[in-house]
Amino acid sequence: MGSLSNKLAIITEVSSGTGNATAKLFANEGAKVIVSTRCLAGLDLLVKEIVKSGGLAIALAGDVSEESFSKALVDLATDKFGGVDIAFNNAGIIGDITSTPGMTLSSWSTTINTNLTSAFLGAKHQIPAMIK
């Protein structure tokens, strides 16, 4: 048994890089993982890899900067596994590479919502589930 046996982890932005590697590592250590990103195709591939390696993973595609989706991840964890033990709120983007005067408010808002608001929304719903 791994060091995360009988734990449930929610991991956001698993399409590549850190989130993808973390999902695989946590699953290899025995955690059940709920993985998310915007693209379902990439999620299905990751879930298949984790299951093939003997782990348990469930995917939910959506935008973590939307509160309803952040809540849906926690609801899925609670409904399927009884709660949340670990949250890895990993979503982030670079945003437009431009000068401050050249950046649109829309681009700024998208970057802030992805990088900051999504982590807040995740924690807002994850912490009560963890406390239970």
C-alpha positions, 0 to 999 in steps of 0.5 A, spaced: 500 500 500 502 506 498 502 512 502 496 515 500 492 509 500 484 510 502 485 518 500 481 521 495 484 527 491 482 532 486 487 534 481 485 540 476 489 542 470 491 535 468 492 535 461 500 536 461 506 537 466 505 538 473 498 536 474 498 530 469 504 527 473 501 529 480 495 525 478 499 519 476 504 519 482 498 520 487 494 514 484 501 510 484 501 511 491 494 509 492 489 515 492 483 515 488 483 521 484 478 525 480 482 529 475 479 535 471 481 540 465 477 543 460 478 537 454 475 531 455 479 527 450 485 528 454 482 526 461 479 520 458 487 518 456 489 519 463 484 515 466 485 509 462 493 510 463 491 510 471 487 504 471 491 500 466 497 501 472 492 499 477 489 506 480 482 509 480 481 515 477 474 519 475 474 525 470 470 531 469 471 536 464 470 543 465 472 550 467 475 551 474 474 558 474 466 557 474 464 556 481 458 551 479 464 546 476 468 547 482 462 545 486 461 539 482 468 536 483 467 536 490 460 533 489 462 528 485 468 526 490 463 526 496 458 522 492 462 517 489 467 516 495 465 520 501 469 526 501 475 529 499 482 528 503 487 532 498 486 538 493 491 540 488 488 546 485 493 546 479 490 550 474 494 556 471 495 560 464 501 565 462 496 569 459 497 574 453 505 576 453 504 583 451 505 590 455 500 593 460 497 598 455 497 593 450 493 588 454 485 587 454 481 587 460 478 581 458 485 577 457 487 580 464 480 577 467 481 570 464 488 570 467 486 572 474 480 568 474 484 562 471 490 563 476 487 565 482 479 565 482 479 558 480 484 556 487 479 560 491 473 557 488 476 550 489 478 551 496 471 554 498 468 548 496 473 543 498 475 545 505 468 544 508 468 537 505 475 535 508 473 538 515 467 533 514 
